């Protein structure tokens, strides 16, 4: 364990809203050990930006980590040549060029199909399952190559794996649900592989399998893609729509053309980070920021805190679509910068947000339903979003 100052949290309020506690940490103990999480937290933007790039100390390779044990070792849990080799195979399928050429059009078509069905139905609906989850899941089905499953299965499996890899309390039911999800993904992969061998496409499953990547690595990287690639855009779609509805002056700025929909996406992900934390293992004794770290201890890089660091973002608790977000760490930094960033920006900023406000006339919150609730600190997003619009 590091010799960082000890800071206690109450897990339930921290899950409901981590930002007050993180603000106190940034101000008083920017590097601190939290016994309830059994980890040392880095909360300042510059500290995280520096340490994330120092992979010889702050290593993503976690042999005994929950992700490796439950999902198999993927490129997120490797460093150096091993990471570069797998990323070299993976990245072309989700690069900005491929997103523009192959995926952007599909995202647009999928969004239109989902909105067509919504417009034809009841004008009062919960946007989290009906739009955000559906679009994120259908897009991820296409990108992974798992077109033989439903978007509801994609979302459920993603959530089960997210819960599993953050199951630091060791809840056996959470672990069992995660293992059930990973087994179901393996079965779906097994069903699709022969089809993709005879009719290859641009999907990740097809590209990785054709490269000769071992099947175990293919499985692990597909699971990695599902665990992060479903919840982040889902939560960003629903969350950004909510943010604009409760900040109508910000929506007016966008609708007047004074800010872009992509700026909305970037600012929302700074303000309420869908992925708020990334774990690291200390690979060698090291001193940083006046704190000594011991080998094999666990460190959490708190991206959600970095994105509200007052040294980089004035009035950081305020949602402002005109803000310069270039210092944010929404997608991480260094060699583990999120490979799916271009796809997420395209799906949410270029497609999901503008189409929702274009197609759903006078979109507004449904005040007769339960208030919108958010949850999570490692992964955070709205749990419900009841809205209505004019037919």
C-alpha positions in Angstrom: 0.0 0.0 0.0 1.2 3.5 -0.7 1.9 6.0 2.0 -0.7 8.4 0.6 -3.0 10.1 3.1 -6.0 8.0 4.0 -9.4 9.3 2.9 -12.6 7.5 3.7 -15.8 7.6 1.6 -19.3 6.4 2.1 -19.8 4.0 -0.9 -23.5 4.7 -1.4 -23.3 8.5 -1.7 -20.1 8.2 -3.7 -22.0 6.0 -6.2 -24.9 8.4 -6.3 -22.7 11.5 -6.8 -18.9 11.2 -6.6 -18.2 14.8 -7.5 -18.3 16.5 -4.1 -15.9 14.0 -2.6 -13.6 14.2 -5.6 -13.5 18.0 -5.4 -12.5 17.7 -1.8 -9.8 15.2 -2.7 -8.4 17.5 -5.4 -8.2 20.4 -3.0 -6.9 18.6 0.0 -5.4 15.2 -0.8 -5.1 14.9 -4.6 -3.4 11.5 -4.2 -5.0 9.5 -1.4 -5.6 5.9 -0.3 -9.3 5.0 0.0 -9.8 1.9 2.2 -13.4 1.3 1.0 -12.0 0.9 -2.6 -8.7 -0.7 -1.5 -6.9 1.6 -4.0 -4.9 4.8 -4.2 -6.7 7.4 -6.2 -5.1 10.0 -8.4 -7.6 12.9 -8.9 -5.7 15.8 -10.6 -5.6 16.1 -14.3 -1.9 16.6 -14.8 -1.0 13.8 -12.4 -3.2 11.4 -14.3 -1.9 12.6 -17.7 1.7 12.0 -16.6 1.2 8.7 -14.8 -0.9 7.1 -17.4 1.9 7.5 -19.9 4.4 5.9 -17.5 3.4 2.3 -18.2 6.6 0.9 -16.7 5.3 1.9 -13.3 1.5 2.5 -13.7 0.9 -0.7 -15.6 -2.2 -1.9 -17.4 -1.0 -5.5 -17.2 -2.9 -6.9 -14.2 -2.5 -10.7 -14.2 -4.7 -11.1 -11.1 -7.1 -8.4 -12.0 -10.8 -9.0 -12.3 -10.9 -8.2 -16.0 -8.3 -10.8 -16.8 -10.0 -13.4 -14.6 -13.5 -12.8 -15.9 -13.1 -11.7 -19.5 -9.7 -13.0 -20.6 -6.6 -10.9 -21.2 -7.2 -8.1 -23.7 -5.2 -5.3 -25.2 -6.4 -2.9 -22.4 -4.7 -5.2 -19.9 -1.3 -5.3 -21.7 1.5 -2.9 -22.3 4.5 -2.5 -24.6 4.8 -4.8 -27.7 2.0 -7.0 -26.7 -0.4 -4.1 -26.5 0.9 -2.5 -29.8 0.6 -5.8 -31.7 -3.0 -6.3 -30.8 -3.9 -2.7 -31.2 -2.3 -2.7 -34.7 -4.8 -5.4 -35.7 -7.8 -3.9 -33.9 -7.5 -0.2 -34.7 -8.0 -0.2 -38.5 -11.6 -1.4 -38.0 -12.4 1.6 -35.9 -10.0 4.3 -37.2 -11.4 7.7 -38.2 -11.0 6.7 -41.8 -13.0 3.5 -41.4 -15.7 5.3 -39.3 -16.2 7.8 -42.1 -16.2 5.2 -44.8 -18.1 2.3 -43.2 -19.7 3.1 -39.9 -21.0 6.7 -40.0 -23.6 5.8 -42.7 -24.8 2.8 -40.7 -25.1 4.8 -37.5 -27.3 7.3 -39.4 -29.5 4.5 -40.8 -29.9 2.8 -37.5 -30.8 6.1 -35.7 -33.4 6.8 -38.4 -34.9 3.3 -38.0 -35.2 3.6 -34.2 -36.6 7.1 -34.4 -39.1 6.1 -37.1 -40.5 3.4 -34.7 -40.5 5.9 -31.8 -42.4 8.6 -33.8 -45.0 6.1 -34.9 -45.6 5.1 -31.3 -46.4 6.8 -28.0 -45.0 10.3 -27.7 -44.1 9.7 -24.0 -41.2 7.4 -23.5 -38.0 6.6 -21.5 -35.2 7.5 -23.8 -32.6 5.4 -22.0 -33.8 2.0 -23.2 -35.8 3.1 -26.3 -33.2 5.3 -28.0 -29.8 5.4 -26.2 -29.6 1.7 -25.5 -31.1 0.7 -28.8 -28.8 2.8 -30.9 -25.7 2.0 -29.0 -26.4 -1.7 -29.0 -27.4 -1.9 -32.7 -24.3 0.0 -33.7 -22.1 -2.2 -31.6 -23.7 -5.3 -33.1 -22.5 -4.1 -36.5 -19.1 -3.0 -35.4 -18.3 -6.2 -33.4 -19.8 -8.5 -36.0 -22.2 -10.0 -33.5 -25.3 -9.4 -35.6 -26.8 -12.7 -34.4 -27.8 -11.2 -31.0 -30.3 -8.5 -29.9 -29.3 -5.0 -28.7 -31.0 -5.9 -25.3 -28.6 -8.8 -25.0 -25.7 -6.6 -25.9 -26.6 -4.1 -23.2 -27.2 -6.7 -20.6 -23.9 -8.5 -21.3 -22.1 -5.2 -21.2 -23.6 -4.2 -17.8 -22.9 -7.7 -16.4 -19.2 -7.4 -17.4 -18.9 -3.9 -16.1 -20.4 -4.9 -12.8 -18.1 -8.0 -12.7 -14.8 -6.1 -13.3 -15.7 -3.5 -10.7 -16.8 -6.2 -8.2 -14.2 -5.3 -5.6 -16.4 -6.4 -2.8 -16.4 -9.9 -4.2 -20.2 -10.4 -4.5 -20.7 -14.0 -5.8 -23.9 -13.1 -7.6 -22.3 -10.3 -9.5 -19.4 -12.6 -10.5 -21.9 -15.3 -11.6 -23.8 -12.9 -13.8 -20.6 -11.7 -15.4 -19.5 -15.3 -16.2 -22.9 -16.0 -17.6 -22.5 -13.0 -19.9 -19.0 -14.0 -21.1 -20.1 -17.5 -21.8 -23.0 -16.2 -23.9 -20.6 -13.9 -25.8 -18.3 -16.9 -26.5 -21.3 -18.8 -27.9 -22.3 -15.9 -30.2 -18.7 -15.6 -31.4 -18.6 -19.3 -32.2 -21.8 -19.0 -34.2 -20.6 -16.0 -36.2 -17.0 -17.0 -37.0 -17.7 -19.5 -39.8 -20.0 -17.0 -41.5 -17.3 -14.3 -41.3 -14.6 -16.6 -42.6 -16.7 -17.3 -45.8 -18.0 -13.7 -46.1 -15.6 -11.3 -44.3 -16.6 -7.7 -43.6 -15.3 -4.6 -41.8 -16.3 -5.8 -38.3 -13.9 -6.3 -35.5 -14.6 -10.0 -35.2 -13.9 -10.5 -38.9 -10.8 -8.3 -39.0 -9.2 -9.9 -35.9 -10.0 -13.4 -36.9 -8.6 -12.9 -40.5 -5.4 -11.5 -39.0 -4.5 -14.8 -37.4 -5.0 -13.5 -33.9 -5.4 -16.4 -31.5 -9.1 -17.1 -30.8 -8.7 -16.5 -27.1 -7.4 -13.0 -27.8 -10.2 -12.4 -30.3 -12.8 -13.4 -27.6 -11.1 -11.2 -25.0 -11.0 -8.1 -27.2 -14.6 -8.5 -28.3 -15.6 -8.7 -24.7 -13.5 -5.6 -24.0 -15.3 -3.8 -26.8 -18.7 -4.7 -25.5 -18.0 -3.8 -21.9 -16.9 -0.2 -22.8 -18.4 0.3 -26.3 -22.0 -0.2 -25.2 -22.3 1.8 -22.0 -20.2 4.9 -22.9 -22.2 6.0 -26.0 -25.4 4.8 -24.4 -24.8 7.0 -21.3 -23.5 9.9 -23.4 -26.5 9.9 -25.7 -29.1 9.9 -22.9 -27.0 12.1 -20.6 -26.3 14.8 -23.2 -29.9 15.0 -24.2 -30.9 15.4 -20.6 -28.2 18.1 -20.1 -29.6 20.1 -23.0 -33.1 19.7 -21.8 -32.3 21.0 -18.3 -30.0 23.8 -19.8 -32.3 25.2 -22.5 -30.0 28.2 -23.0 -27.2 25.8 -24.0 -29.6 24.0 -26.5 -30.4 27.4 -28.0 -26.7 28.1 -28.5 -26.4 24.8 -30.5 -29.6 25.4 -32.5 -28.4 28.9 -33.4 -25.2 27.4 -34.8 -22.9 28.9 -32.2 -21.7 25.5 -31.0 -21.7 22.1 -32.7 -23.4 18.9 -31.6 -19.9 17.4 -31.3 -19.0 20.2 -28.8 -22.1 19.1 -26.8 -20.8 15.5 -26.7 -17.3 16.6 -25.7 -18.5 19.0 -23.0 -21.0 16.4 -21.6 -18.3 13.8 -21.4 -16.1 16.3 -19.5 -18.9 17.3 -17.2 -20.3 13.8 -16.4 -17.6 11.3 -17.5 -19.3 8.1 -18.8 -16.0 6.3 -18.0 -14.8 7.9 -14.7 -12.0 5.6 -13.7 -9.3 3.3 -15.1 -7.3 1.0 -12.8 -3.5 0.5 -12.9 -1.1 -1.9 -11.1 2.1 -0.6 -9.7 4.8 -2.6 -11.5 7.9 -1.1 -9.7 8.5 0.9 -6.5 8.0 4.6 -7.4 7.6 8.0 -5.8 5.4 10.6 -7.4 3.8 13.7 -6.0 5.4 13.1 -2.6 3.8 9.6 -2.3 5.7 6.4 -2.4 4.0 3.5 -4.2 4.8 -0.2 -3.6 4.8 -2.9 -6.3 1.5 -4.7 -6.9 -0.7 -2.2 -5.3 -3.8 -0.9 -7.1 -4.2 2.7 -8.4 -7.3 4.3 -9.8 -6.9 7.1 -12.4 -10.0 9.2 -11.7 -10.8 10.6 -15.2 -14.1 12.0 -13.9 -12.2 14.1 -11.4 -9.5 15.1 -13.9 -12.3 16.5 -16.2 -13.4 18.8 -13.4 -10.0 19.9 -12.4 -10.3 23.6 -11.6 -6.8 24.3 -12.8 -7.9 23.5 -16.4 -11.7 24.1 -16.4 -13.0 27.4 -14.9 -16.3 26.9 -13.1 -15.8 23.2 -13.7 -19.2 22.1 -12.3 -21.0 24.1 -14.9 -22.2 22.6 -18.3 -21.0 24.9 -21.0 -21.1 23.8 -24.7 -18.8 26.6 -25.7 -16.0 25.5 -23.4 -12.6 24.5 -24.6 -12.5 20.8 -23.6 -9.1 20.0 -25.2 -7.5 19.2 -21.8 -10.1 16.7 -20.9 -9.3 13.0 -20.4 -12.5 11.5 -21.6 -10.8 8.9 -23.7 -7.6 8.7 -21.6 -4.1 9.5 -22.8 -0.9 7.8 -24.0 -0.8 4.3 -25.5 -4.1 3.3 -24.0 -6.1 6.2 -25.5 -9.5 4.8 -26.4 -9.4 3.1 -29.8 -13.1 3.6 -30.3 -13.0 7.4 -29.8 -13.8 8.2 -33.4 -16.7 5.8 -33.5 -18.1 7.3 -30.3 -17.8 10.8 -31.5 -19.5 9.9 -34.8 -22.3 8.0 -33.3 -23.2 10.5 -30.5 -22.0 13.9 -31.7 -22.7 13.5 -35.5 -25.8 11.3 -35.4 -27.6 10.6 -32.2 -27.9 14.1 -30.7 -28.9 16.1 -33.8 -31.3 13.5 -35.0 -33.1 13.3 -31.7 -33.7 17.0 -31.6 -34.6 17.1 -35.3 -37.1 14.3 -35.3 -38.7 14.7 -31.9 -40.5 18.1 -32.1 -40.3 20.2 -28.9 -38.5 17.4 -27.0 -38.9 18.0 -23.3 -38.8 16.1 -20.0 -41.9 14.4 -18.9 -42.5 16.0 -15.5 -45.2 13.5 -14.6 -42.7 10.7 -14.4 -39.9 10.0 -11.9 -37.1 12.5 -11.8 -33.9 11.6 -13.8 -31.5 9.6 -11.6 -27.8 9.1 -12.2 -25.6 6.4 -10.8 -22.0 5.2 -10.8 -18.5 6.6 -10.3 -16.3 4.1 -12.4 -19.0 4.2 -15.1 -21.7 6.9 -14.8 -24.9 7.7 -16.6 -28.6 8.4 -16.3 -30.7 5.4 -15.2 -33.9 6.8 -16.6 -35.0 9.7 -18.9 -38.7 10.1 -19.3 -39.5 12.6 -22.2 -42.3 13.7 -24.4 -42.6 15.5 -27.7 -45.2 16.9 -30.1 -46.5 14.5 -32.7 
